[in-house]
Amino acid sequence: MNEILSGQGGWAGAGLLGLVLGWLLLKHLPAKDAQLSALLKDKDAQVLDMITAFSTMLEKQRTDFREVLTYLQEACEREMTAISNGFKRDMEYMNSNINSLNTYIAALLRKENGDPLKLIKDAKE
């Protein structure tokens, strides 16, 4: 008889094969399952830590972005206020100069009895 599974050892070979298979079934595989279970729990804990750290980092980044945007908005508002105030001052200055010039021209015209051509000729000389 040629028994391949038992390693051609008869009852002793079958017992040895049974012992190895029993060891695999009862000792090695449950230990391997426990090892894999522990690795999965560690991995799950690490993934949870990574997700928590990432969420914290995103929240901090959002807060930083909010602060930067608020600062930029306030800076732009200050700049626009300064520009509009500058335009307003320049327009008031130009209006006052135009009013002064109108008053001066009206006085010259009164002095020359309303002859603008004589006024222009005098200005060229």
Kinemage of the C-alpha trace (Angstrom):
@kinemage 1
@onewidth
@group {chain A} dominant
@subgroup {mainchain}
@vectorlist {calphas} color= white
{ca met a 1} P 0.000 0.000 0.000
{ca asn a 2} L 1.238 3.396 -0.933
{ca glu a 3} L -0.146 6.055 1.364
{ca ile a 4} L 1.053 9.409 0.202
{ca leu a 5} L -0.730 11.517 2.829
{ca ser a 6} L 0.801 9.777 5.761
{ca gly a 7} L 4.313 10.027 4.441
{ca gln a 8} L 4.489 6.274 3.858
{ca gly a 9} L 4.931 5.637 7.514
{ca gly a 10} L 1.878 3.582 8.243
{ca trp a 11} L 0.069 4.370 11.491
{ca ala a 12} L 3.010 6.339 12.788
{ca gly a 13} L 2.994 8.579 9.733
{ca ala a 14} L -0.740 9.082 10.001
{ca gly a 15} L -0.302 9.984 13.650
{ca leu a 16} L 2.436 12.465 12.804
{ca leu a 17} L 0.311 13.978 10.070
{ca gly a 18} L -2.624 14.127 12.458
{ca leu a 19} L -0.439 15.787 15.068
{ca val a 20} L 0.751 18.451 12.608
{ca leu a 21} L -2.775 19.050 11.335
{ca gly a 22} L -4.084 19.210 14.904
{ca trp a 23} L -1.341 21.667 15.859
{ca leu a 24} L -2.249 23.812 12.834
{ca leu a 25} L -5.934 23.649 13.608
{ca leu a 26} L -5.820 24.056 17.371
{ca lys a 27} L -2.689 26.095 18.083
{ca his a 28} L -1.188 27.900 15.084
{ca leu a 29} L -4.317 29.177 13.309
{ca pro a 30} L -6.024 30.565 16.451
{ca ala a 31} L -2.756 32.294 17.404
{ca lys a 32} L -2.498 33.692 13.880
{ca asp a 33} L -6.125 34.898 14.138
{ca ala a 34} L -5.352 36.606 17.443
{ca gln a 35} L -2.249 38.201 15.917
{ca leu a 36} L -4.239 39.474 12.922
{ca ser a 37} L -7.005 40.720 15.200
{ca ala a 38} L -4.455 42.669 17.273
{ca leu a 39} L -2.914 44.127 14.099
{ca leu a 40} L -6.338 45.192 12.845
{ca lys a 41} L -7.167 46.825 16.179
{ca asp a 42} L -3.820 48.679 16.095
{ca lys a 43} L -4.444 49.703 12.513
{ca asp a 44} L -7.938 50.910 13.368
{ca ala a 45} L -6.602 52.902 16.306
{ca gln a 46} L -3.871 54.424 14.129
{ca val a 47} L -6.357 55.318 11.388
{ca leu a 48} L -8.658 56.909 13.982
{ca asp a 49} L -5.714 58.902 15.378
{ca met a 50} L -4.768 60.017 11.864
{ca ile a 51} L -8.352 61.079 11.107
{ca thr a 52} L -8.571 62.990 14.386
{ca ala a 53} L -5.224 64.716 13.771
{ca phe a 54} L -6.256 65.584 10.214
{ca ser a 55} L -9.609 66.976 11.389
{ca thr a 56} L -7.852 69.068 14.041
{ca met a 57} L -5.378 70.349 11.466
{ca leu a 58} L -8.209 71.259 9.063
{ca glu a 59} L -10.099 73.114 11.792
{ca lys a 60} L -6.943 75.053 12.730
{ca gln a 61} L -6.357 75.810 9.058
{ca arg a 62} L -9.952 77.043 8.689
{ca thr a 63} L -9.472 79.266 11.732
{ca asp a 64} L -6.195 80.619 10.314
{ca phe a 65} L -7.852 81.256 6.936
{ca arg a 66} L -10.756 83.026 8.650
{ca glu a 67} L -8.325 85.267 10.537
{ca val a 68} L -6.340 86.045 7.388
{ca leu a 69} L -9.475 86.783 5.372
{ca thr a 70} L -10.836 89.023 8.110
{ca tyr a 71} L -7.529 90.897 8.256
{ca leu a 72} L -7.449 91.275 4.449
{ca gln a 73} L -11.051 92.468 4.369
{ca glu a 74} L -10.366 95.077 7.043
{ca ala a 75} L -7.173 96.180 5.248
{ca cys a 76} L -9.069 96.551 1.965
{ca glu a 77} L -11.820 98.535 3.676
{ca arg a 78} L -9.218 100.846 5.260
{ca glu a 79} L -7.517 101.282 1.894
{ca met a 80} L -10.802 102.038 0.125
{ca thr a 81} L -11.714 104.554 2.836
{ca ala a 82} L -8.321 106.233 2.505
{ca ile a 83} L -8.617 106.365 -1.293
{ca ser a 84} L -12.153 107.744 -1.217
{ca asn a 85} L -11.157 110.342 1.406
{ca gly a 86} L -8.203 111.315 -0.776
{ca phe a 87} L -10.450 111.702 -3.828
{ca lys a 88} L -12.900 113.720 -1.767
{ca arg a 89} L -10.109 116.044 -0.538
{ca asp a 90} L -8.772 116.440 -4.084
{ca met a 91} L -12.236 117.205 -5.460
{ca glu a 92} L -12.848 119.795 -2.730
{ca tyr a 93} L -9.435 121.344 -3.462
{ca met a 94} L -10.180 121.477 -7.204
{ca asn a 95} L -13.640 122.957 -6.574
{ca ser a 96} L -12.185 125.632 -4.306
{ca asn a 97} L -9.543 126.457 -6.947
{ca ile a 98} L -12.200 126.613 -9.646
{ca asn a 99} L -14.310 128.891 -7.470
{ca ser a 100} L -11.265 131.101 -6.786
{ca leu a 101} L -10.459 131.203 -10.478
{ca asn a 102} L -14.068 132.098 -11.344
{ca thr a 103} L -14.012 134.872 -8.762
{ca tyr a 104} L -10.670 136.160 -10.132
{ca ile a 105} L -11.889 136.084 -13.738
{ca ala a 106} L -15.124 137.822 -12.789
{ca ala a 107} L -13.118 140.545 -10.987
{ca leu a 108} L -10.836 141.000 -14.001
{ca leu a 109} L -13.809 141.196 -16.338
{ca arg a 110} L -15.406 143.835 -14.135
{ca lys a 111} L -12.132 145.766 -14.114
{ca glu a 112} L -11.859 145.668 -17.904
{ca asn a 113} L -15.535 146.525 -18.319
{ca gly a 114} L -16.417 143.019 -19.522
{ca asp a 115} L -14.015 142.863 -22.486
{ca pro a 116} L -12.504 139.367 -22.447
{ca leu a 117} L -10.390 140.020 -25.569
{ca lys a 118} L -8.497 142.852 -23.882
{ca leu a 119} L -7.990 140.546 -20.899
{ca ile a 120} L -6.468 137.869 -23.160
{ca lys a 121} L -4.224 140.406 -24.927
{ca asp a 122} L -2.965 141.718 -21.580
{ca ala a 123} L -2.225 138.169 -20.409
{ca lys a 124} L -0.092 137.488 -23.500
{ca glu a 125} L 2.024 140.600 -22.934
